[in-house]
Structures are given as structure tokens and as C-alpha cells.
Amino acid sequence: MGITKTEIFNKEQNDIALFAKAFGHPARVAILQHLFKIDTCVCGDLVSEIGLAQPTISQHLKELKQLGLIKGSIEGTRVCYCIDPEQWHKMKQVMLAFLNQDLSSKTECC
């Protein structure tokens, strides 16, 4: 596998790529949608809600947590997850600034 050379890109470019990774798999999108729908921390089993095996759900939760979009806390033998509002707001600002770019009306291509 090749080296990504993320250090040659600026912080904004790296942030956009990392945040976009969260939406790169429908399971992560489903997890985020579920967390927004319940509007609280989920300590229960996401397996029945999402329909994937526990190890797969755990891997996607780990990815979302590493990206900072969710946070987890340990309650007894369970880990509870919820949306990290600060990081979600940051991600929205970065992604909206990127997605709100428009081509100038005089741009012609090919």
C-alpha cells in the first residue's frame, strides 16, 4: 500500500478528507443517523438497529470516535456513545465551506 503523504496537504484539506471518511460507509451514516434520532447516548446494542455483526459495529464506532464525531463513556461493562456536538459543529462548518464553493459564470470546460 502506498503512502498517503498527508503532510503535503494543508490542515483544511486533511480535515475535509477525514470528515468525508465518516460518510464513506453506509454503516457509519446509519450509526450517526440513529444517534441523532434517539438524541441521547446509546448504551444498548446497535447490532439489532443497524443489522451488522457486533465486531463490525465496533469497528465503525471506533472509526467515528477516532474522527471525533462521537464520544464514548464507560458505564459499568458497557460503553455508551453519543454525537460530540462541538466536533459535529466544526465538521459542518468545514464541509459547508467546501461544498458551498461555486464555479464562476465565465468558467468554460472542454
C-alpha positions in Angstrom: 0.0 0.0 0.0 1.3 3.5 -0.9 2.0 6.3 1.5 -0.7 9.0 1.5 1.7 11.9 2.2 -0.9 13.8 4.2 1.8 16.2 5.3 2.0 17.8 1.9 -1.6 18.9 2.2 -2.9 21.8 4.4 -5.0 21.3 7.5 -8.2 22.2 5.8 -7.6 19.6 3.1 -6.8 16.9 5.6 -9.8 17.8 7.8 -12.2 17.6 4.8 -10.8 14.2 3.8 -11.1 12.9 7.4 -14.6 14.2 7.8 -15.6 12.8 4.4 -14.3 9.4 5.6 -17.1 9.3 8.2 -19.6 9.3 5.3 -17.6 6.8 3.3 -19.6 3.8 4.6 -23.3 3.5 4.9 -23.0 1.8 8.3 -21.3 4.9 9.8 -24.0 7.0 8.3 -26.7 4.7 9.8 -25.0 4.9 13.2 -24.8 8.7 13.1 -28.5 8.9 12.0 -29.5 6.6 14.8 -27.6 8.7 17.4 -29.3 11.8 16.1 -32.7 10.1 16.1 -32.5 9.0 19.7 -31.0 12.3 20.7 -29.2 10.8 23.7 -26.3 8.4 24.4 -26.8 4.9 23.3 -25.6 2.2 25.7 -27.7 -0.6 24.1 -27.0 -2.9 21.3 -26.6 -1.2 18.0 -26.5 -4.6 16.3 -30.3 -5.0 16.1 -30.7 -1.4 15.0 -28.1 -1.4 12.2 -28.2 -5.1 11.3 -24.5 -5.8 11.3 -22.3 -8.1 13.4 -21.0 -6.7 16.8 -17.4 -6.7 15.6 -18.3 -4.7 12.5 -20.4 -2.2 14.5 -17.5 -1.8 17.0 -15.1 -1.1 14.1 -17.3 1.6 12.7 -17.8 3.1 16.2 -14.0 3.1 16.6 -13.7 5.0 13.3 -16.3 7.6 14.2 -14.7 8.1 17.6 -11.2 8.5 16.1 -12.7 11.1 13.8 -14.1 12.8 16.8 -17.7 12.8 15.6 -18.9 10.7 18.5 -17.6 10.3 22.1 -18.0 7.4 24.4 -18.1 6.9 28.1 -17.9 3.7 30.1 -20.9 2.8 32.3 -20.3 -0.5 34.1 -19.4 -3.1 31.5 -20.9 -1.1 28.6 -19.6 1.8 26.5 -22.2 4.5 25.7 -21.9 6.6 22.6 -23.3 10.0 21.5 -22.6 12.7 19.0 -19.9 15.1 20.0 -21.7 18.4 19.4 -18.5 20.6 19.3 -16.8 18.4 16.7 -20.1 17.9 14.7 -20.4 21.7 14.5 -16.7 22.0 13.4 -17.2 19.4 10.8 -20.3 21.1 9.5 -18.5 24.4 9.1 -15.5 22.9 7.3 -17.7 20.8 5.0 -20.2 23.6 4.2 -17.4 26.0 3.3 -16.0 23.4 1.0 -19.4 22.3 -0.5 -20.6 25.9 -0.9 -18.0 26.7 -3.5 -19.4 27.6 -6.9 -17.8 27.9 -10.3 -17.7 31.4 -11.7 -20.1 32.0 -14.5 -17.3 32.6 -17.0 -15.7 29.2 -16.4 -15.7 27.0 -19.5 -14.5 23.5 -19.6 -13.5 21.2 -22.5 
